[in-house]
Amino acid sequence: MTNMSKDAQSTIRCPRCERDDVAAIGFAPFPNELGQRISAEVCEECWEAWKHHQMLLINHYGLNLQDSNARTFLITNLKSFLFAEGPAGASIDTSKEGDVSW
């Protein structure tokens, strides 16, 4: 397997940031059709933004990723976040940030 430079990679128009001529992430993050779509259509910057947002969702909602409902929730939010598909993504209430008392 050879490493391609960014200049040698084909460029895409990312559906999230709508920038032209950006490099796709270059790997399928899931072994399915959705993973292939992300690999072909999403730029690295937006993929990193999704990973950060996903972490916020997992922590905010206390998701157990062994639960199929939690995984479905994340996939629904991923499609909304990256492709603007389906229902609006779940919100995160930041007004309670730093409001935990022990």
N, CA, C and O atoms as a GROMACS GRO file, in nm:
protein
  408
    1MET      N    1   0.085  -0.118   0.000
    1MET     CA    2   0.000   0.000   0.000
    1MET      C    3   0.090   0.124   0.000
    1MET      O    4   0.182   0.135   0.081
    2THR      N    5   0.063   0.214  -0.088
    2THR     CA    6   0.144   0.335  -0.096
    2THR      C    7   0.068   0.452  -0.039
    2THR      O    8  -0.055   0.458  -0.047
    3ASN      N    9   0.141   0.544   0.019
    3ASN     CA   10   0.080   0.666   0.070
    3ASN      C   11   0.074   0.769  -0.040
    3ASN      O   12   0.174   0.794  -0.108
    4MET      N   13  -0.042   0.828  -0.058
    4MET     CA   14  -0.057   0.932  -0.159
    4MET      C   15  -0.047   1.066  -0.090
    4MET      O   16  -0.097   1.083   0.022
    5SER      N   17   0.017   1.161  -0.155
    5SER     CA   18   0.020   1.295  -0.098
    5SER      C   19  -0.116   1.359  -0.114
    5SER      O   20  -0.195   1.316  -0.199
    6LYS      N   21  -0.145   1.460  -0.034
    6LYS     CA   22  -0.273   1.530  -0.044
    6LYS      C   23  -0.297   1.582  -0.184
    6LYS      O   24  -0.409   1.578  -0.233
    7ASP      N   25  -0.189   1.631  -0.252
    7ASP     CA   26  -0.204   1.685  -0.385
    7ASP      C   27  -0.244   1.577  -0.485
    7ASP      O   28  -0.314   1.605  -0.582
    8ALA      N   29  -0.201   1.452  -0.460
    8ALA     CA   30  -0.231   1.344  -0.552
    8ALA      C   31  -0.368   1.284  -0.528
    8ALA      O   32  -0.420   1.214  -0.615
    9GLN      N   33  -0.428   1.309  -0.414
    9GLN     CA   34  -0.560   1.256  -0.384
    9GLN      C   35  -0.666   1.330  -0.464
    9GLN      O   36  -0.652   1.448  -0.495
   10SER      N   37  -0.772   1.257  -0.498
   10SER     CA   38  -0.882   1.326  -0.564
   10SER      C   39  -0.953   1.415  -0.462
   10SER      O   40  -0.954   1.386  -0.343
   11THR      N   41  -1.012   1.521  -0.511
   11THR     CA   42  -1.080   1.613  -0.421
   11THR      C   43  -1.230   1.598  -0.437
   11THR      O   44  -1.280   1.548  -0.538
   12ILE      N   45  -1.300   1.644  -0.336
   12ILE     CA   46  -1.446   1.630  -0.330
   12ILE      C   47  -1.510   1.763  -0.294
   12ILE      O   48  -1.441   1.860  -0.263
   13ARG      N   49  -1.641   1.766  -0.299
   13ARG     CA   50  -1.719   1.876  -0.240
   13ARG      C   51  -1.788   1.814  -0.119
   13ARG      O   52  -1.876   1.730  -0.133
   14CYS      N   53  -1.747   1.857  -0.002
   14CYS     CA   54  -1.799   1.801   0.124
   14CYS      C   55  -1.941   1.851   0.148
   14CYS      O   56  -1.966   1.971   0.139
   15PRO      N   57  -2.035   1.761   0.178
   15PRO     CA   58  -2.173   1.803   0.199
   15PRO      C   59  -2.194   1.884   0.327
   15PRO      O   60  -2.291   1.959   0.336
   16ARG      N   61  -2.106   1.871   0.425
   16ARG     CA   62  -2.122   1.945   0.551
   16ARG      C   63  -2.072   2.088   0.538
   16ARG      O   64  -2.146   2.183   0.563
   17CYS      N   65  -1.947   2.105   0.500
   17CYS     CA   66  -1.889   2.239   0.493
   17CYS      C   67  -1.908   2.304   0.357
   17CYS      O   68  -1.886   2.424   0.340
   18GLU      N   69  -1.949   2.225   0.260
   18GLU     CA   70  -1.978   2.271   0.124
   18GLU      C   71  -1.856   2.335   0.056
   18GLU      O   72  -1.871   2.416  -0.035
   19ARG      N   73  -1.735   2.297   0.102
   19ARG     CA   74  -1.614   2.346   0.036
   19ARG      C   75  -1.580   2.254  -0.081
   19ARG      O   76  -1.597   2.132  -0.072
   20ASP      N   77  -1.534   2.314  -0.188
   20ASP     CA   78  -1.487   2.238  -0.304
   20ASP      C   79  -1.338   2.210  -0.287
   20ASP      O   80  -1.268   2.278  -0.212
   21ASP      N   81  -1.293   2.111  -0.358
   21ASP     CA   82  -1.149   2.081  -0.365
   21ASP      C   83  -1.086   2.051  -0.230
   21ASP      O   84  -0.976   2.096  -0.200
   22VAL      N   85  -1.157   1.974  -0.148
   22VAL     CA   86  -1.100   1.926  -0.022
   22VAL      C   87  -1.079   1.776  -0.036
   22VAL      O   88  -1.148   1.710  -0.114
   23ALA      N   89  -0.985   1.723   0.039
   23ALA     CA   90  -0.959   1.579   0.035
   23ALA      C   91  -1.060   1.505   0.122
   23ALA      O   92  -1.095   1.550   0.231
   24ALA      N   93  -1.106   1.392   0.072
   24ALA     CA   94  -1.193   1.305   0.151
   24ALA      C   95  -1.110   1.240   0.262
   24ALA      O   96  -0.987   1.241   0.255
   25ILE      N   97  -1.176   1.183   0.362
   25ILE     CA   98  -1.100   1.124   0.474
   25ILE      C   99  -1.014   1.007   0.428
   25ILE      O  100  -0.912   0.978   0.490
   26GLY      N  101  -1.054   0.940   0.321
   26GLY     CA  102  -0.967   0.839   0.262
   26GLY      C  103  -0.975   0.701   0.322
   26GLY      O  104  -0.898   0.613   0.285
   27PHE      N  105  -1.067   0.679   0.415
   27PHE     CA  106  -1.087   0.545   0.472
   27PHE      C  107  -1.233   0.533   0.512
   27PHE      O  108  -1.299   0.633   0.540
   28ALA      N  109  -1.282   0.412   0.514
   28ALA     CA  110  -1.420   0.387   0.555
   28ALA      C  111  -1.422   0.366   0.707
   28ALA      O  112  -1.366   0.267   0.755
   29PRO      N  113  -1.485   0.455   0.782
   29PRO     CA  114  -1.486   0.440   0.928
   29PRO      C  115  -1.576   0.326   0.977
   29PRO      O  116  -1.566   0.285   1.092
   30PHE      N  117  -1.663   0.275   0.890
   30PHE     CA  118  -1.750   0.162   0.923
   30PHE      C  119  -1.744   0.063   0.808
   30PHE      O  120  -1.729   0.104   0.693
   31PRO      N  121  -1.754  -0.067   0.835
   31PRO     CA  122  -1.748  -0.167   0.729
   31PRO      C  123  -1.885  -0.190   0.662
   31PRO      O  124  -1.934  -0.302   0.655
   32ASN      N  125  -1.944  -0.080   0.614
   32ASN     CA  126  -2.074  -0.092   0.549
   32ASN      C  127  -2.091   0.020   0.446
   32ASN      O  128  -1.997   0.096   0.421
   33GLU      N  129  -2.209   0.029   0.389
   33GLU     CA  130  -2.236   0.129   0.286
   33GLU      C  131  -2.219   0.272   0.339
   33GLU      O  132  -2.166   0.358   0.268
   34LEU      N  133  -2.264   0.298   0.461
   34LEU     CA  134  -2.249   0.431   0.520
   34LEU      C  135  -2.101   0.467   0.534
   34LEU      O  136  -2.062   0.580   0.506
   35GLY      N  137  -2.020   0.372   0.577
   35GLY     CA  138  -1.877   0.396   0.588
   35GLY      C  139  -1.814   0.430   0.454
   35GLY      O  140  -1.729   0.518   0.446
   36GLN      N  141  -1.856   0.360   0.350
   36GLN     CA  142  -1.805   0.389   0.215
   36GLN      C  143  -1.849   0.529   0.170
   36GLN      O  144  -1.772   0.601   0.107
   37ARG      N  145  -1.972   0.565   0.202
   37ARG     CA  146  -2.021   0.698   0.164
   37ARG      C  147  -1.942   0.808   0.235
   37ARG      O  148  -1.903   0.906   0.173
   38ILE      N  149  -1.918   0.791   0.364
   38ILE     CA  150  -1.840   0.888   0.440
   38ILE      C  151  -1.700   0.900   0.380
   38ILE      O  152  -1.649   1.010   0.362
   39SER      N  153  -1.639   0.787   0.350
   39SER     CA  154  -1.506   0.784   0.292
   39SER      C  155  -1.498   0.862   0.161
   39SER      O  156  -1.399   0.930   0.133
   40ALA      N  157  -1.603   0.852   0.082
   40ALA     CA  158  -1.603   0.913  -0.051
   40ALA      C  159  -1.649   1.059  -0.051
   40ALA      O  160  -1.613   1.134  -0.142
   41GLU      N  161  -1.728   1.101   0.050
   41GLU     CA  162  -1.793   1.232   0.042
   41GLU      C  163  -1.753   1.333   0.149
   41GLU      O  164  -1.774   1.453   0.130
   42VAL      N  165  -1.697   1.289   0.261
   42VAL     CA  166  -1.674   1.378   0.376
   42VAL      C  167  -1.526   1.415   0.387
   42VAL      O  168  -1.439   1.330   0.372
   43CYS      N  169  -1.499   1.544   0.414
   43CYS     CA  170  -1.360   1.589   0.429
   43CYS      C  171  -1.308   1.557   0.570
   43CYS      O  172  -1.385   1.530   0.662
   44GLU      N  173  -1.177   1.560   0.582
   44GLU     CA  174  -1.112   1.528   0.709
   44GLU      C  175  -1.156   1.621   0.822
   44GLU      O  176  -1.182   1.576   0.933
   45GLU      N  177  -1.165   1.749   0.793
   45GLU     CA  178  -1.203   1.847   0.896
   45GLU      C  179  -1.343   1.819   0.950
   45GLU      O  180  -1.366   1.825   1.071
   46CYS      N  181  -1.437   1.789   0.861
   46CYS     CA  182  -1.574   1.762   0.906
   46CYS      C  183  -1.582   1.628   0.978
   46CYS      O  184  -1.662   1.614   1.071
   47TRP      N  185  -1.502   1.530   0.938
   47TRP     CA  186  -1.500   1.403   1.010
   47TRP      C  187  -1.449   1.424   1.152
   47TRP      O  188  -1.503   1.367   1.247
   48GLU      N  189  -1.344   1.505   1.167
   48GLU     CA  190  -1.291   1.535   1.301
   48GLU      C  191  -1.396   1.610   1.383
   48GLU      O  192  -1.408   1.586   1.503
   49ALA      N  193  -1.470   1.701   1.320
   49ALA     CA  194  -1.577   1.775   1.390
   49ALA      C  195  -1.685   1.677   1.436
   49ALA      O  196  -1.738   1.690   1.547
   50TRP      N  197  -1.718   1.578   1.351
   50TRP     CA  198  -1.818   1.478   1.392
   50TRP      C  199  -1.766   1.398   1.510
   50TRP      O  200  -1.842   1.375   1.605
   51LYS      N  201  -1.642   1.354   1.510
   51LYS     CA  202  -1.589   1.275   1.620
   51LYS      C  203  -1.598   1.352   1.752
   51LYS      O  204  -1.631   1.295   1.856
   52HIS      N  205  -1.570   1.482   1.747
   52HIS     CA  206  -1.583   1.565   1.867
   52HIS      C  207  -1.729   1.575   1.910
   52HIS      O  208  -1.760   1.561   2.029
   53HIS      N  209  -1.818   1.599   1.815
   53HIS     CA  210  -1.961   1.610   1.846
   53HIS      C  211  -2.015   1.477   1.900
   53HIS      O  212  -2.097   1.475   1.992
   54GLN      N  213  -1.970   1.368   1.841
   54GLN     CA  214  -2.012   1.235   1.887
   54GLN      C  215  -1.973   1.214   2.033
   54GLN      O  216  -2.052   1.163   2.112
   55MET      N  217  -1.851   1.255   2.068
   55MET     CA  218  -1.806   1.242   2.207
   55MET      C  219  -1.896   1.323   2.301
   55MET      O  220  -1.932   1.276   2.409
   56LEU      N  221  -1.932   1.445   2.258
   56LEU     CA  222  -2.022   1.527   2.339
   56LEU      C  223  -2.157   1.459   2.358
   56LEU      O  224  -2.212   1.459   2.468
   57LEU      N  225  -2.211   1.401   2.249
   57LEU     CA  226  -2.339   1.331   2.258
   57LEU      C  227  -2.330   1.212   2.353
   57LEU      O  228  -2.418   1.193   2.437
   58ILE      N  229  -2.225   1.133   2.340
   58ILE     CA  230  -2.208   1.014   2.425
   58ILE      C  231  -2.203   1.056   2.571
   58ILE      O  232  -2.269   0.996   2.656
   59ASN      N  233  -2.124   1.158   2.601
   59ASN     CA  234  -2.111   1.203   2.740
   59ASN      C  235  -2.238   1.270   2.791
   59ASN      O  236  -2.282   1.244   2.903
   60HIS      N  237  -2.297   1.357   2.710
   60HIS     CA  238  -2.415   1.432   2.754
   60HIS      C  239  -2.534   1.339   2.782
   60HIS      O  240  -2.605   1.356   2.881
   61TYR      N  241  -2.554   1.243   2.694
   61TYR     CA  242  -2.668   1.153   2.709
   61TYR      C  243  -2.633   1.024   2.782
   61TYR      O  244  -2.720   0.939   2.802
   62GLY      N  245  -2.507   1.007   2.823
   62GLY     CA  246  -2.465   0.888   2.896
   62GLY      C  247  -2.490   0.761   2.816
   62GLY      O  248  -2.542   0.663   2.869
   63LEU      N  249  -2.454   0.763   2.688
   63LEU     CA  250  -2.485   0.651   2.600
   63LEU      C  251  -2.398   0.530   2.629
   63LEU      O  252  -2.278   0.542   2.654
   64ASN      N  253  -2.460   0.414   2.627
   64ASN     CA  254  -2.390   0.287   2.637
   64ASN      C  255  -2.385   0.232   2.494
   64ASN      O  256  -2.488   0.192   2.440
   65LEU      N  257  -2.268   0.230   2.434
   65LEU     CA  258  -2.257   0.193   2.294
   65LEU      C  259  -2.278   0.044   2.268
   65LEU      O  260  -2.280   0.000   2.153
   66GLN      N  261  -2.296  -0.033   2.374
   66GLN     CA  262  -2.334  -0.174   2.356
   66GLN      C  263  -2.484  -0.186   2.333
   66GLN      O  264  -2.532  -0.292   2.292
   67ASP      N  265  -2.557  -0.080   2.359
   67ASP     CA  266  -2.702  -0.077   2.340
   67ASP      C  267  -2.733  -0.038   2.195
   67ASP      O  268  -2.685   0.065   2.148
   68SER      N  269  -2.811  -0.119   2.125
   68SER     CA  270  -2.841  -0.091   1.984
   68SER      C  271  -2.918   0.040   1.968
   68SER      O  272  -2.903   0.107   1.865
   69ASN      N  273  -2.998   0.079   2.066
   69ASN     CA  274  -3.070   0.208   2.057
   69ASN      C  275  -2.972   0.325   2.062
   69ASN      O  276  -2.993   0.426   1.994
   70ALA      N  277  -2.866   0.314   2.141
   70ALA     CA  278  -2.765   0.419   2.148
   70ALA      C  279  -2.691   0.430   2.015
   70ALA      O  280  -2.664   0.540   1.967
   71ARG      N  281  -2.659   0.316   1.956
   71ARG     CA  282  -2.590   0.318   1.826
   71ARG      C  283  -2.681   0.376   1.718
   71ARG      O  284  -2.634   0.452   1.633
   72THR      N  285  -2.808   0.342   1.719
   72THR     CA  286  -2.904   0.398   1.623
   72THR      C  287  -2.914   0.549   1.642
   72THR      O  288  -2.918   0.624   1.544
   73PHE      N  289  -2.918   0.595   1.767
   73PHE     CA  290  -2.921   0.737   1.798
   73PHE      C  291  -2.800   0.809   1.739
   73PHE      O  292  -2.814   0.916   1.679
   74LEU      N  293  -2.680   0.749   1.755
   74LEU     CA  294  -2.560   0.811   1.701
   74LEU      C  295  -2.559   0.813   1.548
   74LEU      O  296  -2.518   0.912   1.489
   75ILE      N  297  -2.604   0.705   1.485
   75ILE     CA  298  -2.608   0.700   1.338
   75ILE      C  299  -2.706   0.804   1.285
   75ILE      O  300  -2.678   0.871   1.186
   76THR      N  301  -2.821   0.819   1.350
   76THR     CA  302  -2.918   0.921   1.310
   76THR      C  303  -2.856   1.060   1.320
   76THR      O  304  -2.873   1.143   1.231
   77ASN      N  305  -2.785   1.086   1.430
   77ASN     CA  306  -2.720   1.215   1.449
   77ASN      C  307  -2.604   1.236   1.352
   77ASN      O  308  -2.580   1.347   1.307
   78LEU      N  309  -2.532   1.129   1.321
   78LEU     CA  310  -2.423   1.138   1.223
   78LEU      C  311  -2.477   1.181   1.087
   78LEU      O  312  -2.421   1.270   1.023
   79LYS      N  313  -2.586   1.118   1.042
   79LYS     CA  314  -2.645   1.153   0.913
   79LYS      C  315  -2.695   1.297   0.912
   79LYS      O  316  -2.682   1.366   0.811
   80SER      N  317  -2.750   1.341   1.022
   80SER     CA  318  -2.796   1.480   1.031
   80SER      C  319  -2.676   1.575   1.030
   80SER      O  320  -2.679   1.676   0.960
   81PHE      N  321  -2.573   1.543   1.106
   81PHE     CA  322  -2.455   1.629   1.120
   81PHE      C  323  -2.376   1.639   0.989
   81PHE      O  324  -2.342   1.749   0.946
   82LEU      N  325  -2.349   1.526   0.926
   82LEU     CA  326  -2.263   1.526   0.808
   82LEU      C  327  -2.338   1.552   0.677
   82LEU      O  328  -2.285   1.619   0.588
   83PHE      N  329  -2.461   1.501   0.666
   83PHE     CA  330  -2.532   1.505   0.538
   83PHE      C  331  -2.661   1.585   0.541
   83PHE      O  332  -2.728   1.596   0.438
   84ALA      N  333  -2.699   1.640   0.658
   84ALA     CA  334  -2.826   1.713   0.674
   84ALA      C  335  -2.943   1.626   0.631
   84ALA      O  336  -3.035   1.674   0.564
   85GLU      N  337  -2.940   1.500   0.669
   85GLU     CA  338  -3.046   1.405   0.635
   85GLU      C  339  -3.121   1.364   0.761
   85GLU      O  340  -3.063   1.357   0.870
   86GLY      N  341  -3.249   1.337   0.745
   86GLY     CA  342  -3.329   1.288   0.855
   86GLY      C  343  -3.366   1.400   0.952
   86GLY      O  344  -3.356   1.518   0.919
   87PRO      N  345  -3.409   1.361   1.071
   87PRO     CA  346  -3.449   1.461   1.171
   87PRO      C  347  -3.330   1.544   1.217
   87PRO      O  348  -3.215   1.502   1.205
   88ALA      N  349  -3.360   1.660   1.270
   88ALA     CA  350  -3.255   1.746   1.324
   88ALA      C  351  -3.180   1.671   1.433
   88ALA      O  352  -3.239   1.591   1.506
   89GLY      N  353  -3.052   1.696   1.444
   89GLY     CA  354  -2.970   1.629   1.543
   89GLY      C  355  -3.010   1.666   1.684
   89GLY      O  356  -3.071   1.770   1.708
   90ALA      N  357  -2.975   1.580   1.778
   90ALA     CA  358  -3.005   1.604   1.919
   90ALA      C  359  -2.927   1.724   1.969
   90ALA      O  360  -2.814   1.750   1.925
   91SER      N  361  -2.987   1.797   2.059
   91SER     CA  362  -2.919   1.915   2.113
   91SER      C  363  -2.844   1.878   2.241
   91SER      O  364  -2.875   1.779   2.308
   92ILE      N  365  -2.748   1.960   2.271
   92ILE     CA  366  -2.670   1.944   2.393
   92ILE      C  367  -2.687   2.072   2.473
   92ILE      O  368  -2.654   2.181   2.426
   93ASP      N  369  -2.741   2.059   2.594
   93ASP     CA  370  -2.768   2.176   2.677
   93ASP      C  371  -2.641   2.218   2.749
   93ASP      O  372  -2.603   2.159   2.850
   94THR      N  373  -2.576   2.320   2.696
   94THR     CA  374  -2.451   2.367   2.757
   94THR      C  375  -2.476   2.467   2.870
   94THR      O  376  -2.381   2.511   2.934
   95SER      N  377  -2.602   2.503   2.894
   95SER     CA  378  -2.629   2.596   3.002
   95SER      C  379  -2.599   2.534   3.139
   95SER      O  380  -2.582   2.607   3.237
   96LYS      N  381  -2.592   2.403   3.147
   96LYS     CA  382  -2.564   2.335   3.273
   96LYS      C  383  -2.416   2.303   3.289
   96LYS      O  384  -2.377   2.239   3.387
   97GLU      N  385  -2.333   2.345   3.194
   97GLU     CA  386  -2.191   2.317   3.199
   97GLU      C  387  -2.130   2.372   3.327
   97GLU      O  388  -2.151   2.488   3.364
   98GLY      N  389  -2.054   2.287   3.395
   98GLY     CA  390  -1.990   2.329   3.518
   98GLY      C  391  -2.083   2.340   3.636
   98GLY      O  392  -2.049   2.400   3.738
   99ASP      N  393  -2.204   2.282   3.622
   99ASP     CA  394  -2.308   2.296   3.723
   99ASP      C  395  -2.324   2.170   3.810
   99ASP      O  396  -2.426   2.153   3.876
  100VAL      N  397  -2.223   2.084   3.809
  100VAL     CA  398  -2.232   1.962   3.888
  100VAL      C  399  -2.181   1.991   4.028
  100VAL      O  400  -2.073   2.047   4.046
  101SER      N  401  -2.260   1.951   4.127
  101SER     CA  402  -2.215   1.967   4.265
  101SER      C  403  -2.212   1.828   4.330
  101SER      O  404  -2.302   1.747   4.310
  102TRP      N  405  -2.109   1.805   4.407
  102TRP     CA  406  -2.092   1.672   4.470
  102TRP      C  407  -2.133   1.678   4.612
  102TRP      O  408  -2.126   1.577   4.683
   0.00000   0.00000   0.00000
